[in-house]
Amino acid sequence: TLPHFLKEPEDSYIIKSNPIKLLCRAVPALQIFFKCNGEWVHQNEHVSREYMDQNTGLKVREVLINVSRQQVEDFHGPEDYWCLCVAWSHLGTSKSRKATVHIAYLRKNFEQDPQGKEVPIKGMIVLHCRPPEGVPTAEVEWLKNEELVSSLTDDNIDTRADHNLIINEARLSDSGNYTCLASNIVAKRRSATATVVVFVNGGWSLWTEWSPCNVPCGRGVQKRSRTCTNPAPLNGGAFCQGMSVQKITCNALCPIDGGWEKWSEWTACSVQCERQRRRECNNPPPRHRGIMCEGPSNATENCTGGMCMDGSNDVALYSGLGSGVIVVAVLVVAVMLYRRSQSNYGVDVIDSSALTGGSPLLLNSSLQPELTVGRTYSSPICFKDSIDNKELFDPLPDNKVKVQSSFMVSLGVADRAEYHAPKGHPPETFPRGLNRDYSNSTVERRSTKKGLLTPNGPPLTPTKDQMRTTGVFGHLGGRLVVPNTGVSLLVPHGAITEDTSWEMCMVINQGESSFQTEEGCEILLGPEVTYGPRGLDLSSPVAMTIAHCAEVDTENWNIQLKRKTQDNSWEEVMSVEDESTFCYCLMDSSSCHLLLDQPGSYALVGEPLTQAAVKRLKLAVFGSMGATPMHYSLRVYCVDDTPYAFQGVVATETSRGGQLLEEPKMLPFRGNTFSLQVYIQDVPQFLWSIKPFTTCQEFSFSQVWCSNQKPLHCAFSLERNSPTTTQLSCKISVRQVKGHEQILQVYTSVAESKKESVPFFTQMDCTVTSQAGPKAFKIPLSIRQRICATFDTANAKGKDWQLLAQKLHLDRNLSYFLKQQSPSAVILSLWEARHQDTGDLDSLASALEEIGKIHSKSTAAKSQENPESDLVHHLGTGSPGNPVCGMGELTQS
């Protein structure tokens, strides 16, 4: 028979430089030779062997040749390198199949690497991969976090013949690092890793039920809230848009206590010598948990009608009338004697209401006060309410007004008020409203051309350059500060475009406040601040800091930021509790930090929700020599606890040479409608004398509560009993009725000769009001840029700006940061404004170090790629920028 091939040569691949073997086996065969590329292979290159097949008894011939890499590379033909074998028998020849020989390889670079993606949950993920060129063609597998991905075990995954990976509906578990793995008989190749982040956009939960009205009676507030937890944003997903808290006003029905109607007519006198009458509790009837009327509803008394006459009753009646007449006569005589002894003893008082009550001081009036006109009034001890100051006094040259004591008025023997004018001056009408509501201390009335009144000397007005500051800023930004007021403005780096500069200004309104309270409920908690100019075009918000005087408590206060409109009215920008994408408000214990996009005039306004609302007052006592060497004047100031408000006191006392006698103290003043009383106590009577009925003075609640950053003060005039007295010690007690009390201890040396006043207000580097460029910031520019580059980009491990905000305790109202071009830059600007008075970067460095520790476990193998450690190192060794003029420090004289 013809030769039959038991084994034919197979296609082979040369790996690296290793030759391949081609084998041919045939039966029966006398000879077998290989032919490659149409040419016979030399007999010496064949390796032959022959053996007997035990089953058939036929001889089997086997031939083997080697093909080297060089042979294949040297072949240049139209076809691939091929070989076949030819076997001979007695009857003829047979040819085997052609076997091709290739050089195997696999390129290093992928023709297409997979790309990272951020997809929403349930979205489709498609990762493309084109493996490197190779012979034989590479097979592709996918790895997720170094583990093999198979479509056989997960129906949601599809690995197609075109080597792409498709995830039909993304799940949170599909987030990870994906790698395309290509391999053939030569090598394996790995693509670049593609990070897939499956994010979840936040969704609002349902609103809670409205809370009960927060006051038991009257106007209050109801709240309801919702949280961004349905679902919560994950892996950089968008935060919920809109407000998380809603408020509405509510009106709780106030209890109405019952009232008695008029008594009915007496019944006729009965035979028991009694008559009766009754009344009903219907005027009004008790409602809404009101109290029932107190007292009896029936009355019974004896009567003498008819047969019930009794002579003993007449005796008792006439005896009582006689005693009453005698008592009244004695009282009248005593009062007249007292009036005569006190007729030449005047009492000097201050009209506290004229300081700030109905007519707030215009601190920045362009009209200079007329210092040649003075006025002194006499009035009683302690009083409740302020007078009506709608009509201001006209200047009266040296008029002395006498007003009777309230003690005499209470006895009903006080005469009509009178005044005496110097010779040559006609009598003038006594000012309307001057009555017992005046406080009993001394004030000099200095009138401007408009008749406005200011207390005790020059107006409480700092110089104009202290209330306005300007600076020219460019791309590097800077800071504006109004010295000693707690007001500053931070212009971030990059807010102004390159090759552009703006002359910016910041002004504190020193005059009559244009803010009008609504129904007497809202008050100013800090100064009105304006920054500009109009038309200012910035790419990121500025950070403004305004000091305030409120004890921040959301249960007792509704604090709002308001902005002045073009028609000089005020509109609400936001409530500090609400979330807004237009403005950001951060309330600290004594300052409010704002992120603002639009220039204009802004004010922080508070509305008390309950009587437990508290605003802070600063108390200070100053002293100076009086009109004569024997007199000494003590002046007690009660002012809103903000640096700006205290500047009014500073200016006045600086101009008159006053000395601070005790370190200023803080008094919590509650919104409980009760007044503020000032007492002088423990005055050594053998060394000093003070006029009777002047040891107590009082400010009404409305004067103090609605002072709107304007100072209140009262004065005590003391007289030495001897010129040798050189020391004064006493106590000043300031207390709110049914509230807190504060004691100011006075101990000072009094000299007859005018001595140089000891400075009582000091400030470090108070000349710096504007700084531009890197020196205005605590965070070096290079570190700031690295922080922004690190945290602005969403990261699968959660290291983004939201984590930075959380660690810096700025993680409320995140929707505002989300809309910014660089959320991290705005967060750092807010941090700069909040920490402008501290001299180190410890809190920022600690936050970055904590972030680095959180992720150090998962990135231990790649710690060289974690930038937080470098940032912490630079922050720890860097020096903060030069400080600018802040709030200042108080030192005792």
Buried (B, 14 or more C-beta within 10 A) or exposed (E): EBBBBBEBBEBBBBBEEEBBEBBBBBBBBEBBBBBBBEEEBEEEEBEBEEEEEEEEEEEBBBBBBEBBBEBBEEBEEEEEBBBBBBBBBEEEBBEBEBBBBBBBBBBEEBEEBBBBBBBEBEBEBBBBBBBBEBBBEBEBBBBBEEEEBEBEEEEEBEBEEEBBBBBEEBEEEBBBBBBBBBBBEBBEBEBEBBBBBBBBBBBBBEEEEEEEBBBEEEBBBBBBEBBBEEEBBBBBBBBBBEBBBBBEEBEBEEEBBBEBBEEEEEEEBBEEBEBBBBBEBEEEBBEEEBEEBEEEEEBBEEBEEEEBEEEEEEEEEEEEEEEEEEEEEEEEEEBEEBBEEBEEEBBBBBBBBBBBBBBBBBBBBEEEBEEEBBBBBBBBBBBEBBBBBEEBBEBBEEBBBBBBBBBBBEBEBBEEBEBEBEEEEEEEEBBEBBBBBBBBBBBBBBBBEEBBBBBBBBBBBBEEEBBBBBBEBBBBBBBBBBBBBBBBBBBBBBBBEEEEEBEBBBBBBBBBBEBEBEEEBBBBBBBBBBBBEEEBEBEBBBBBBBBBBBBBEBEBBBBBBBBBEEEEEBEEBBBBBBBBBEBBBBBEEBBBBBBBEBBBBBBBBBBBBBEBBBBBBBBBBBBBBBEEBBEBBBBBBBBBBBBBBBBBBBBBBBEBEBBBBBBBBEBBBBBBEBBBBBBBEEBEEEBBBBBEBBBBBBBBBBBBBBBBBBBBBBBBBBBBEEEEBEEBEBBBBBBBEEBBEBBBBBEBEBEEEEEEBEEBBEBEEBEBBBBBBBBBBBBBBEBBBBBBEBBBEBBBEBBBBBBBBBBBEBBBBBBBBBEBEBBBBBBBBBBBBBBBEEEBBEBBBBBBBBBBEBBEEEBEEEEEEBBBBBBBBBBBEBEBBEBBBBBBEBEEB
